[in-house]
């Protein structure tokens, strides 16, 4: 799976600000749309600190916008971008969001397991502003930056396949010295 470059919060928000009168729609999976009755239930800010297998400390901030689909459709049309911006304004009045935080959209329903996805592209399509969502991908940060993947106490790299010793097979049918009872070979 291809690693996607995350969009930052200030870019995401600016793209919304530019199209306030459009309906905000989210596309996931194989051209599937989140039901237009969705709610933005919360916006979370998470600071992530990690140490990768190469021993390097990493830190970043994620801004996670959570979407929820009610079981019964409430609307035929998705919320306007301006409504989403009013929710964002309410959140930011209580929680200053890092403008450089990586944006993720958290969504799931009865047919799609809940997951966090990246907005890859935001485009105006007719009366809608469509946010295309793509899954995140796992990566080895050490290898991605061209470094070593770390080592174990025995100096073996942690993510390289184990080298098995080679053995030589002998065709026993071709061996003339066979073991006979009483010869001491058995």
RAVENSUL-V899618 format. One record per residue. N is the residue number from 0. RES is the residue in one letter. OMEGA is omega in radians with two decimals (* if undefined). Layout:
n:N res:RES omega:OMEGA
n:N res:RES omega:OMEGA
//
This chain:
n:0 res:X omega:-3.12
n:1 res:X omega:3.08
n:2 res:X omega:-3.10
n:3 res:X omega:3.06
n:4 res:X omega:-3.06
n:5 res:X omega:3.07
n:6 res:X omega:3.11
n:7 res:X omega:-3.05
n:8 res:X omega:-3.09
n:9 res:X omega:3.10
n:10 res:X omega:3.13
n:11 res:X omega:-3.11
n:12 res:X omega:3.14
n:13 res:X omega:3.11
n:14 res:X omega:3.06
n:15 res:X omega:-3.11
n:16 res:X omega:-3.09
n:17 res:X omega:-3.07
n:18 res:X omega:-3.00
n:19 res:X omega:-3.05
n:20 res:X omega:3.14
n:21 res:X omega:3.04
n:22 res:X omega:-3.10
n:23 res:X omega:-3.10
n:24 res:X omega:3.13
n:25 res:X omega:-3.13
n:26 res:X omega:-3.13
n:27 res:X omega:3.07
n:28 res:X omega:-3.12
n:29 res:X omega:3.11
n:30 res:X omega:3.08
n:31 res:X omega:3.14
n:32 res:X omega:3.00
n:33 res:X omega:-3.13
n:34 res:X omega:-3.10
n:35 res:X omega:3.09
n:36 res:X omega:-3.06
n:37 res:X omega:3.02
n:38 res:X omega:2.90
n:39 res:X omega:-3.00
n:40 res:X omega:3.08
n:41 res:X omega:3.02
n:42 res:X omega:-3.07
n:43 res:X omega:3.01
n:44 res:X omega:-3.09
n:45 res:X omega:3.03
n:46 res:X omega:-3.12
n:47 res:X omega:3.06
n:48 res:X omega:-3.10
n:49 res:X omega:2.98
n:50 res:X omega:-3.10
n:51 res:X omega:-3.05
n:52 res:X omega:3.05
n:53 res:X omega:3.10
n:54 res:X omega:-3.11
n:55 res:X omega:3.09
n:56 res:X omega:3.12
n:57 res:X omega:3.09
n:58 res:X omega:3.08
n:59 res:X omega:3.12
n:60 res:X omega:3.07
n:61 res:X omega:3.01
n:62 res:X omega:-3.02
n:63 res:X omega:3.11
n:64 res:X omega:-3.10
n:65 res:X omega:3.10
n:66 res:X omega:3.11
n:67 res:X omega:3.06
n:68 res:X omega:3.04
n:69 res:X omega:-3.12
n:70 res:X omega:3.14
n:71 res:X omega:-3.13
n:72 res:X omega:-3.12
n:73 res:X omega:-3.06
n:74 res:X omega:3.04
n:75 res:X omega:-3.12
n:76 res:X omega:3.14
n:77 res:X omega:3.12
n:78 res:X omega:3.07
n:79 res:X omega:3.09
n:80 res:X omega:-3.12
n:81 res:X omega:3.08
n:82 res:X omega:3.09
n:83 res:X omega:3.11
n:84 res:X omega:3.09
n:85 res:X omega:3.06
n:86 res:X omega:3.11
n:87 res:X omega:3.13
n:88 res:X omega:3.10
n:89 res:X omega:3.13
n:90 res:X omega:-3.08
n:91 res:X omega:3.07
n:92 res:X omega:-3.13
n:93 res:X omega:-3.08
n:94 res:X omega:3.10
n:95 res:X omega:-3.11
n:96 res:X omega:-3.14
n:97 res:X omega:-3.10
n:98 res:X omega:-3.14
n:99 res:X omega:3.11
n:100 res:X omega:3.12
n:101 res:X omega:-3.11
n:102 res:X omega:2.99
n:103 res:X omega:3.07
n:104 res:X omega:-3.13
n:105 res:X omega:-3.07
n:106 res:X omega:3.00
n:107 res:X omega:3.05
n:108 res:X omega:-3.07
n:109 res:X omega:3.13
n:110 res:X omega:-3.02
n:111 res:X omega:-3.11
n:112 res:X omega:-3.13
n:113 res:X omega:3.11
n:114 res:X omega:3.06
n:115 res:X omega:-3.11
n:116 res:X omega:3.12
n:117 res:X omega:2.93
n:118 res:X omega:-3.08
n:119 res:X omega:-3.09
n:120 res:X omega:3.08
n:121 res:X omega:-3.08
n:122 res:X omega:3.08
n:123 res:X omega:3.11
n:124 res:X omega:-3.08
n:125 res:X omega:-3.12
n:126 res:X omega:-3.07
n:127 res:X omega:2.92
n:128 res:X omega:-3.02
n:129 res:X omega:3.08
n:130 res:X omega:3.13
n:131 res:X omega:-3.09
n:132 res:X omega:3.10
n:133 res:X omega:-3.14
n:134 res:X omega:3.03
n:135 res:X omega:3.09
n:136 res:X omega:3.10
n:137 res:X omega:3.11
n:138 res:X omega:2.98
n:139 res:X omega:-3.08
n:140 res:X omega:-3.12
n:141 res:X omega:3.13
n:142 res:X omega:-3.14
n:143 res:X omega:3.13
n:144 res:X omega:3.06
n:145 res:X omega:-3.11
n:146 res:X omega:3.10
n:147 res:X omega:-3.11
n:148 res:X omega:3.14
n:149 res:X omega:-3.11
n:150 res:X omega:3.05
n:151 res:X omega:3.12
n:152 res:X omega:3.13
n:153 res:X omega:3.08
n:154 res:X omega:3.05
n:155 res:X omega:3.10
n:156 res:X omega:-3.00
n:157 res:X omega:-3.02
n:158 res:X omega:3.11
n:159 res:X omega:-3.13
n:160 res:X omega:3.14
n:161 res:X omega:3.09
n:162 res:X omega:3.13
n:163 res:X omega:3.13
n:164 res:X omega:3.11
n:165 res:X omega:3.10
n:166 res:X omega:3.14
n:167 res:X omega:3.12
n:168 res:X omega:3.12
n:169 res:X omega:3.08
n:170 res:X omega:-3.07
n:171 res:X omega:3.12
n:172 res:X omega:-3.12
n:173 res:X omega:-3.11
n:174 res:X omega:-3.13
n:175 res:X omega:3.12
n:176 res:X omega:3.14
n:177 res:X omega:-3.13
n:178 res:X omega:3.12
n:179 res:X omega:3.11
n:180 res:X omega:3.11
n:181 res:X omega:-3.11
n:182 res:X omega:3.13
n:183 res:X omega:-3.13
n:184 res:X omega:-3.09
n:185 res:X omega:*
//
